[in-house]
Structures are given as structure tokens and as C-alpha cells.
Amino acid sequence: MTQALLHTATARSRRVLVVLLFCLTSSASSLAQNVEPTRAFDEGTRFLNSGDFRSAIASFEYAESLGRGSSALFHNRAIAHFRLDEIGHSIRFLERAALISKDDPRVMHSLDIVSTRVVDTYSELPIPIWTRFQRVVLNIASERVLMVTGIGFYLILCLMLFMNILGYWSGAWRRPIRAVSGLVSVILISMALTSSIWPAYSKEAVVIVGEADLHNQPDSDANVSEYIHEGLVVGIVSEGDTWALVQLPNGARGWILTQQLGAI
């Protein structure tokens, strides 16, 4: 009996030891994963401060590949590109930083400075009222939250209808609640679906070459409708391996070589 208890205790101790070793290994691995991108970011910052801008860009790119895609990283990388007179890439990463930290005055100030180097100036089309409303809502709740909440209100409506059929909750005051639940569920689910089909913020890219031809067709021999220059932010309507259909700020569209664009 004593030997059996001793054997059981030993087996349990081994299992506990295995679990502890697994936890320690996982913690060490997680710590290493967090340390490496931070080390690469700090290294890039040192290169930036010392004037080695190309090495700084390489370090920031490595840190981003490890999952360190922060506003500070994009801002620092934009500065390095700006020092190398790569205006398109500088605006590209400043726009990325702005997407993460929209109210960061440092990012917006840098973007204002770099934008003065952009040759092209176009009038921008007004944003539709629906898109403005859509952006306000999505700044409060994501598409997933809208969908889950809408389904929740729909289930509440179904429950109330089911209880009404069984003879419960049949008072007159329940009707407004059912109406509100149904209306809210339809609005939230519709917004979630339409936002996934027509995003509030269209996909954008930056021209990263000195000058690019905007063609009427995805063909190098097609007529050139316009010449656009480095640093111009354009909307992506459709994109392939070789050609991309883009929309200029004024609404004009044309085809450009994909390699001449840098995605934001």
C-alpha cells in the first residue's frame, strides 16, 4: 500500500515538473520574441541618430517583420527615408503611423513637412455623408462588434416572439421593445456587412518613383492620360501583379505599374 502511494506521488511530481518546465520554456520563448523586435527597433533608432539611414531602415524593416509595427517605428523609418530623399517612402510610412496614432502631433507635423516636397496637388472629392457616418461608427466599434451586437439583438427579438407564442410577455409594452430590437439588429448587421464590402477607408498607396505614367488601359502602349509624381497618395480600385487601377484625389482614374506604388 505504501509503495503504491509512493509510486502515485512520484508520478504526480513528474507531471508537475513537466508542466513547470513547459511553462518556463514558453515564458522564455515569449520573452525572447518580445526582446528581439525591441532590440531591432532600438538598433534602428541608434543608426538613425548616427546618420546611417540605410542601416536604420534595414533594422526597422526587420523589427516590423517580427511584429513590431508601431507608430514610433513607422515615424522613425519615415524620417530615415526622408533623409535619403525618398519622399514617396517617407509619406508611405508617415501615413501608416497616422493610421495608428491619428492624433499624434509629431506624426502630423512630420507629414506636413514632407508633403511640401510633393509635386502634384489635386482637389479632393468630398466624402459622402454615408462614409462619414460609417467612419464615426467604426471608430467606436469594429465590424465584428457590430455584427455580434446585431445578432444579439436579433436573438432577443426571436426570444420575445417565442415567449409571446407560448403566452408569456404578451403585454402591449413588449411590442415597442420587439420593434426596437428588430430595428437595431437590422441596422447593425447591415452596417457590418456593407462595411466589409465597401470599407470606410479605401485601400491606398503612394507613388514611390520620380514620375509615373497613368495609362488609359493596362498596357504600356496605351495612351497616357496624366503624369503623376513621387509622394502622391492614390486610392487602389483594383490591383494585379503588373498593373493597378488607381483613383486620384480628384476622382480621375488610370492604370499604373504596380511596382511604382508602395502600399500604405
C-alpha positions in Angstrom: 0.0 0.0 0.0 2.8 2.4 1.0 4.7 1.6 -2.2 1.6 2.2 -4.3 1.1 5.6 -2.7 4.8 6.4 -3.1 4.6 5.5 -6.8 1.5 7.7 -7.3 3.1 10.6 -5.6 6.2 10.2 -7.7 4.2 10.1 -10.9 2.3 13.3 -9.9 5.6 15.0 -9.1 6.9 14.2 -12.5 3.8 15.6 -14.2 4.0 18.8 -12.1 7.7 19.0 -13.1 6.9 18.6 -16.8 4.2 21.3 -16.5 6.6 23.7 -14.8 9.3 23.1 -17.4 6.8 23.7 -20.2 5.6 26.9 -18.6 9.2 28.1 -18.1 10.1 27.2 -21.7 7.1 29.0 -23.0 7.8 32.1 -20.9 11.4 32.2 -22.1 10.3 31.8 -25.7 7.7 34.5 -25.3 10.3 36.8 -23.7 12.7 36.2 -26.5 10.1 37.0 -29.1 9.3 40.3 -27.3 13.0 41.3 -26.8 14.2 40.7 -30.4 11.9 43.2 -32.1 12.6 45.8 -29.4 16.3 45.3 -29.8 16.0 45.8 -33.6 13.9 48.9 -33.1 16.5 50.4 -30.7 19.3 49.5 -33.1 17.4 51.2 -35.9 17.0 54.3 -33.7 20.7 54.4 -33.0 21.5 54.1 -36.7 19.1 56.9 -37.4 20.6 59.2 -34.8 24.1 58.5 -36.1 23.2 59.3 -39.7 23.4 55.7 -41.0 19.9 55.9 -42.6 20.1 52.8 -44.8 21.1 50.6 -41.9 18.3 52.2 -39.8 15.7 51.3 -42.5 17.0 47.7 -42.5 16.7 47.4 -38.7 13.2 49.0 -38.7 12.1 46.6 -41.5 13.4 43.6 -39.5 11.6 44.8 -36.4 8.4 45.2 -38.4 8.8 41.6 -39.8 8.9 40.4 -36.1 5.6 42.1 -35.4 6.8 45.5 -34.1 4.6 47.6 -36.3 4.2 50.6 -34.1 3.6 54.3 -34.8 7.0 55.2 -33.5 8.7 52.6 -35.8 6.9 53.9 -38.9 7.7 57.5 -37.9 11.4 56.8 -37.4 11.6 54.9 -40.7 9.8 57.7 -42.5 12.5 60.1 -41.2 15.2 57.8 -42.4 13.7 57.7 -45.9 13.3 61.5 -45.9 16.9 61.9 -45.1 17.7 59.8 -48.1 15.4 62.0 -50.2 13.0 59.1 -50.7 9.8 61.2 -50.4 7.4 58.5 -51.6 8.5 56.0 -49.0 8.6 58.7 -46.3 5.0 59.7 -46.9 4.1 56.0 -47.1 5.3 55.3 -43.6 4.0 58.5 -42.1 0.6 57.6 -43.4 0.9 54.2 -41.7 1.9 55.9 -38.5 -1.1 58.3 -38.8 -3.4 55.3 -39.1 -2.2 54.0 -35.8 -1.9 57.4 -34.0 -4.3 59.7 -35.7 -3.9 62.5 -33.1 -0.1 62.3 -32.7 1.1 65.9 -33.3 4.6 64.7 -34.0 3.5 62.4 -36.9 1.1 65.1 -38.3 3.9 67.7 -38.1 6.3 65.5 -40.0 3.6 64.7 -42.6 3.0 68.4 -43.2 6.8 68.9 -43.7 7.3 66.0 -46.1 4.1 66.8 -48.0 5.6 70.2 -49.1 8.0 68.1 -51.3 5.2 66.5 -53.3 4.9 68.0 -56.8 1.3 67.1 -57.5 -1.6 69.0 -56.0 -5.2 67.9 -56.7 -8.6 69.0 -55.4 -10.1 66.2 -53.2 -13.6 64.9 -53.8 -16.0 65.5 -50.8 -16.5 62.5 -48.6 -20.1 61.1 -48.9 -22.4 61.5 -45.9 -22.8 57.7 -45.6 -19.0 57.2 -45.5 -18.6 59.9 -42.8 -21.3 58.3 -40.7 -19.7 54.9 -41.3 -16.3 56.1 -40.2 -17.7 57.6 -37.0 -19.4 54.4 -36.1 -16.4 52.2 -36.9 -14.2 54.4 -34.8 -16.4 53.4 -31.9 -16.9 49.7 -32.7 -15.3 47.3 -35.2 -17.2 45.4 -37.9 -17.0 42.3 -35.7 -18.5 44.1 -32.7 -21.3 45.5 -34.9 -22.1 42.0 -36.2 -22.1 40.3 -32.8 -24.2 43.0 -31.2 -26.7 42.9 -34.1 -27.0 39.2 -33.8 -27.5 39.6 -30.1 -30.5 42.0 -30.6 -31.9 39.6 -33.2 -31.7 36.7 -30.7 -33.5 38.9 -28.2 -36.2 39.6 -30.7 -36.6 35.8 -31.5 -36.8 35.0 -27.8 -39.5 37.6 -27.2 -41.5 36.3 -30.2 -41.2 32.7 -29.0 -42.3 33.7 -25.5 -45.2 35.6 -27.0 -46.3 32.5 -28.9 -46.2 30.5 -25.6 -48.4 33.1 -23.9 -45.7 34.9 -22.0 -44.6 38.5 -22.3 -47.7 39.4 -24.3 -48.3 42.9 -22.8 -48.6 45.9 -25.0 -45.3 47.4 -23.7 -43.5 44.5 -25.2 -44.3 45.5 -28.8 -42.0 48.6 -28.8 -39.2 46.5 -27.3 -39.6 44.0 -30.1 -39.7 46.7 -32.7 -36.6 48.4 -31.3 -34.7 45.1 -31.1 -35.6 44.2 -34.7 -34.7 47.7 -36.0 -31.3 47.8 -34.1 -30.4 44.3 -35.3 -31.1 45.2 -38.9 -29.1 48.4 -38.7 -26.1 46.9 -37.0 -25.9 43.8 -39.2 -26.4 45.8 -42.3 -23.6 48.2 -41.3 -21.3 45.3 -40.6 -22.0 43.6 -43.9 -21.8 46.8 -46.0 -18.5 47.9 -44.3 -16.9 44.6 -45.2 -18.0 45.0 -48.8 -17.4 48.8 -49.0 -14.8 49.7 -46.5 -15.0 53.2 -44.8 -11.3 53.7 -45.7 -10.3 52.6 -49.2 -7.0 50.9 -49.8 -4.4 53.5 -50.6 -0.8 53.5 -51.9 1.9 56.1 -52.6 3.8 56.7 -55.8 7.4 55.8 -55.0 9.1 56.7 -58.3 10.1 60.1 -59.5 7.4 60.2 -62.3 4.9 57.6 -63.3 2.6 57.3 -66.4 -1.1 57.0 -65.9 -2.4 54.9 -68.8 -6.0 54.6 -70.1 -5.5 50.8 -70.3 -3.3 48.3 -68.5 -0.8 48.4 -71.4 2.5 50.2 -71.8 1.5 51.2 -75.3 -1.9 52.6 -74.2 -2.4 56.4 -74.2 -1.0 58.3 -71.2 -3.7 60.4 -69.6 -1.6 62.0 -67.0 1.9 62.0 -65.4 1.9 61.7 -61.6 4.9 62.1 -59.3 6.5 60.7 -56.2 4.7 61.1 -52.9 1.2 61.3 -54.4 -1.3 59.2 -52.4 -3.8 57.4 -54.6 -6.7 55.0 -54.0 -6.5 51.4 -55.2 -9.5 50.4 -57.2 -8.1 47.1 -58.3 -4.6 45.6 -58.3 -2.8 42.8 -60.2 0.8 41.6 -60.3 1.7 44.0 -63.1 -0.9 46.8 -63.2 -3.1 48.6 -60.7 -6.1 50.7 -61.4 -5.8 53.8 -59.2 -8.0 56.8 -58.4 -6.5 60.2 -58.0 -7.8 62.6 -55.2 -9.9 64.4 -57.8 -11.6 61.2 -58.9 -9.7 60.6 -62.2 -8.7 57.0 -62.8 -6.0 55.3 -64.7 -3.6 52.3 -64.8 -0.1 52.4 -63.3 2.6 49.7 -62.9 2.2 48.0 -59.5 5.9 48.2 -58.8 5.7 52.0 -58.9 3.4 52.0 -55.9 4.1 51.5 -52.2 1.1 50.2 -50.2 0.1 52.2 -47.1 
